[in-house]
Amino acid sequence: MDRKDNYNLLNQQDQESVDSDSGLYTDRGSTALDLAGIFSNKFSNISLLYRSGHGATEIHAATRYGKRFVLKGLRDEYREDPVCNICMAKEFEIGITLDHPNIRRTLGFENVEGLGKRIILEYIDGTTLAESITSGNLSSEKAIAIVRQTADALRYLHDKQICHRDVKPENILIPHHGDMVKIIDFNLSDRDDYIVLKNPAGSKRYMAPELSEPDSSPTPETDYYSLGGVMKDLADATGNRTLAQAATLCMDTDPQRRIEGLDVLEKGNEAPESGSLAGRILYSKALTYILSALCLLLAAFITNHYWQ
């Protein structure tokens, strides 16, 4: 067999073709190299992560191309509901436009076999901020970093005329690896060019009071009120006075005061944790009394010395 025959044989064995369904290159002569479907465009290892008890949403984790993804869609009984489908389309259309390090990425929208239409989302290996608060392991430094990153993501959203509408600890993810927190769940998010889901929405504990008024609408300030609720939770968990002060301003009934709360957070120094002896002394009323007593004693000494 000459060199030309060898070349033709190898070329025939290694000939590649494009799979008409997936658009991926596959080797006709080496199907055993598929490595349990790693090169398939189909999702595998699908497992349920969350199913709403009263709402329409369910969320799965799945594998494709050797990576994990999140699949978000509608429960069986809601898959033909036109309003639910419009809301899901809105969530996808908002999410796919976002590109910020503190916002979970929306990757696509597909009809997944056995599940129906799904929003394909970035998989984050981590815990929610709510779980981290409950664990009691958050430091003041970490808490302030989380709020600053969340505030930066909200500013990015507001610059794009988007309101999140459901900022709360359950919708902030903290990765196990790395320091970049992620805002998730744009199910209730809104933009002016949409006509669905205009009624007040969100978690009551974190909702701005003006949203209960007739004809109210979400604004950046209503998101900042919700962020103030998150700050309060973190201040209670860490004893941080800077967070407590910023939370009070962000949860003010006057929406304009809420920006001042963010300014306090950005410009102020982290206060010592309440567990620190120095922190307790520095921020206690006792220090004020001690300094006042010292001033009185000094004044008495000077007066007595002068009259002598």
Secondary structure as the mmCIF struct_conf table of DSSP 4:
data_model
#
loop_
_struct_conf.conf_type_id
_struct_conf.id
_struct_conf.beg_label_comp_id
_struct_conf.beg_label_asym_id
_struct_conf.beg_label_seq_id
_struct_conf.end_label_comp_id
_struct_conf.end_label_asym_id
_struct_conf.end_label_seq_id
HELX_RH_AL_P HELX_RH_AL_P1 ARG A 3 GLN A 13
TURN_TY1_P TURN_TY1_P1 ASP A 14 ASP A 14
STRN STRN1 GLU A 16 VAL A 18
TURN_TY1_P TURN_TY1_P2 SER A 20 SER A 22
STRN STRN2 TYR A 25 ASP A 27
TURN_TY1_P TURN_TY1_P3 ARG A 28 GLY A 29
HELX_RH_3T_P HELX_RH_3T_P1 THR A 31 ASP A 34
TURN_TY1_P TURN_TY1_P4 LEU A 35 PHE A 39
BEND BEND1 ASN A 41 LYS A 42
STRN STRN3 SER A 44 ARG A 51
BEND BEND2 GLY A 53 ALA A 56
STRN STRN4 THR A 57 ARG A 64
TURN_TY1_P TURN_TY1_P5 TYR A 65 GLY A 66
STRN STRN5 LYS A 67 LEU A 74
HELX_RH_3T_P HELX_RH_3T_P2 ASP A 76 TYR A 78
TURN_TY1_P TURN_TY1_P6 ARG A 79 GLU A 80
HELX_RH_AL_P HELX_RH_AL_P2 PRO A 82 GLY A 95
TURN_TY1_P TURN_TY1_P7 ILE A 96 THR A 97
TURN_TY1_P TURN_TY1_P8 PRO A 101 ASN A 102
STRN STRN6 ILE A 103 ILE A 103
HELX_LH_PP_P HELX_LH_PP_P1 ARG A 104 ARG A 105
STRN STRN7 THR A 106 VAL A 112
TURN_TY1_P TURN_TY1_P9 GLU A 113 LEU A 115
STRN STRN8 GLY A 116 GLU A 122
STRN STRN9 GLY A 126 THR A 128
HELX_RH_AL_P HELX_RH_AL_P3 LEU A 129 SER A 135
TURN_TY1_P TURN_TY1_P10 GLY A 136 GLY A 136
HELX_RH_AL_P HELX_RH_AL_P4 SER A 140 ASP A 159
TURN_TY1_P TURN_TY1_P11 LYS A 160 GLN A 161
STRN STRN10 ILE A 162 CYS A 163
BEND BEND3 LYS A 168 LYS A 168
HELX_RH_3T_P HELX_RH_3T_P3 PRO A 169 ASN A 171
STRN STRN11 ILE A 172 PRO A 175
BEND BEND4 HIS A 176 ASP A 179
STRN STRN12 LYS A 182 ILE A 183
BEND BEND5 ASN A 187 LEU A 188
STRN STRN13 ASP A 190 ARG A 191
TURN_TY1_P TURN_TY1_P12 ASP A 192 ASP A 193
BEND BEND6 VAL A 196 VAL A 196
BEND BEND7 ASN A 199 ASN A 199
BEND BEND8 GLY A 202 GLY A 202
HELX_RH_3T_P HELX_RH_3T_P4 LYS A 204 TYR A 206
BEND BEND9 MET A 207 MET A 207
HELX_RH_3T_P HELX_RH_3T_P5 PRO A 209 SER A 212
BEND BEND10 GLU A 213 GLU A 213
TURN_TY1_P TURN_TY1_P13 PRO A 214 ASP A 215
HELX_RH_AL_P HELX_RH_AL_P5 PRO A 220 THR A 238
HELX_RH_AL_P HELX_RH_AL_P6 ARG A 241 CYS A 250
TURN_TY1_P TURN_TY1_P14 MET A 251 MET A 251
BEND BEND11 THR A 253 ASP A 254
HELX_RH_3T_P HELX_RH_3T_P6 PRO A 255 ARG A 257
HELX_RH_AL_P HELX_RH_AL_P7 ARG A 258 LYS A 267
BEND BEND12 GLY A 268 GLY A 268
HELX_LH_PP_P HELX_LH_PP_P2 ASN A 269 GLU A 273
TURN_TY1_P TURN_TY1_P15 SER A 274 GLY A 275
BEND BEND13 SER A 276 SER A 276
HELX_RH_AL_P HELX_RH_AL_P8 LEU A 277 LEU A 282
TURN_TY1_P TURN_TY1_P16 TYR A 283 TYR A 283
BEND BEND14 SER A 284 SER A 284
HELX_RH_AL_P HELX_RH_AL_P9 LYS A 285 TRP A 307
#
